[in-house]
């Protein structure tokens, strides 16, 4: 049975307000990324305690940490971030290893092992740094094992694992059950790959977690749209995921405006449309 979740800051940067809306919409699960414009990894213990209390008061549980781990440069020094790092203060690989360590600490607080990772900001020639990326990923995987975490690498156009094929090749090269794929069909479509069947066939059998965003193109530029109104063939994708035995979570990430939530009525429409499609497909979810 799939767990239907949403990334909280896709609803509101006001964490309590986001949770209230999520509860009102009848959802039971969330994915944590930022809290009141602070990255989860940068929260102090008091802030983490508040997050846990607010979740418990509303009967909500966490399915995954949407950490920015390895959204940093492979080679340093380089100036400034290369994309959205979700308010993270970490820029170097060493600083990102501290993010991983913090996620290990938060695992014990929230009872969550699944942690998103990336593949470093995209280099001009990702193939030329493939071996170096794999080496650092293998080191990261060993640390994740020590911390009791499971890493799920997102296919992210700003990173070296930008296409479904690239992220599959990285995961296969690392060759550890501690690293799988956080499958984002919208990101695949964003990168110019037909998310289903082409993109999914690349990641098939390696999907640990699923992000849900639908996209369209206007004047050649991609942008998020209400779930079910864009280009991604979610109907057949979900059928394939179910047939392949996927039993994890779906986390909505509408991405209407990168780095910003809402509009809330559009986010709610995503929730409603996603529920409706799963019901039509007779896929059980909670």
Secondary structure by P-SEA (a helix, b strand, c coil): cbbbbccccccccaaaaaaaaaaaacccbbbbccccccccccccaaaaaaaaaaaaaaccccccccccccccccccccccccccccccccccaaaaaaaaaaaaaacccccccbbbbbccccccccccaaaaaaaaaaaaaaaaaaabbbbbbccccccccccaaaaaaaaaaaccccbbbbccaaaaaaacccccaaaaaaacccccbbbbbbbcccccbbbbccccccccaaaaaaaaaaaacccbbbbbbcccccccccaaaaaaaaaaaaaaaaaaaccccc
